[in-house]
């Protein structure tokens, strides 16, 4: 069986920490470098529910997309929820490793997995990494559909192929407009409107679209917007990442057992459709 340090070296080759954004917090949070690794769990969020799942599974390593301590800390006291995560991991000899923005821009990266889940054909990165001579790395992906769909149909495609969440899928634009090309970006993507417009695509699928940026984007161009839950747009990466580690394990004869958490850690748990309009809500005229 490989040691943790060997597995981490393999993960760092897939998603080099040097390619993470400066503000990010990636890499190994806890773990004994010489400890043996036999079972690995992949998940989006390093929350207690996922850590408890890793304990029950008997995992030696938990790999998450989101950092545990993005803004740093001065304590891992067990009375705090993040401190309790660290205590649980260490008590059960489970290492935690994070691949965040270095996985977003990788080849393949988070948006490749998102495009794959939607059965879209990737033609290139939305924001190419200038250090990649092959032009494959970068943030987001530009994609094509095999055949045109209306925005209504494409929204239904996203709802049927991405993991189910309370939010579901929202869309902005003419429901009957034809969609041939799409930009996708896993996670929060409303900082990318300028690049998406420059790409000339028909629609942009991402997460966490806020009112003002989305409203202004719709006023500036006919670009259709498709808004999914943050967790749902990044979860497909877990399956992709597990498959990448499986391939490495097979080549090296490690015999690792990899697992992908199906636990929904999206924070929203309920959704009620609106049924009234301003004229019928009882508000004064």
Phi, psi and omega in degrees: 000145180284157172275160180304318182300326179288318179293318179297321178299321178293319179293321179292334175288325177290316185227080184303128179301333181294342180266002175284153175297153184298329183280351189280165178229090183246171178106195185275124181272318177205158180142146179269117185305328183270359181291144177282146179240126177240331185224134184233135177246132177253139179205167179278312189245134177273062180261168187301322181300322178288320178297319177297324177296319178297321178297312181297324181287337185081030180287148175261342183215132173247125178247122180238158177277317182273140178291154173279313182241080182289325183252017178079174180200165175246001182207149168239031180303135189292347177285344174269152186291327177285325175297322178295324175301312181297315180298317180297317180299311184292319180298331182255015176055044179248126176275153176236128179231140185240132171232108188246259181293338174290336174274332178300317187262004184289170175236102357280155181234193184301318183286335172296317179295321178296314178299319179297320179297329181268000181060045177257150179266117181282131177252346178163173179285150176288314176239092184299144174282116184295346180271000182258104182295337180281345178070029182252333179278160176143176184271134179071170179220145172262133189225161174237148172271150177296328176209151183300146174227153171289161177301323177300315180291320180293323177297319177295323176301313180298318181295328183274340187252339176270156179303144182288135175224167179298324181294320188072213182236131175250150178223148177234127182136177178291116182302337182264000179294141181278136180247121178244324181233145185220138166261138177233146175212116178294140181085195184291124187233010185280005171272358187253012184301320181299314180292323180293316178298320180295331180286342177072025181279166181275332184212158178229119178252124181204205181221165173061036179289125181267160187303303188294311177300320180292317179299315180293323178297320180291328178288331186276335183201166177281010180307125175278145181242135177234118189247116178250171176291142181307308181302318184294327180283342182254341181301322179304333178300326181301317178293319178297315181296318179298320179294323177295318178291324176303316182296320178295315180301319180293317180297323186264358179069032183282328182070029179293149172249116182253146182223150176242125180292133174262005180290127180278113180252014170301134186289340182275134188239352180209153179215130177238118180297143176292142182234357180239159175246167180306328182285344183240008185274355181089001179290146180296145179282000000 
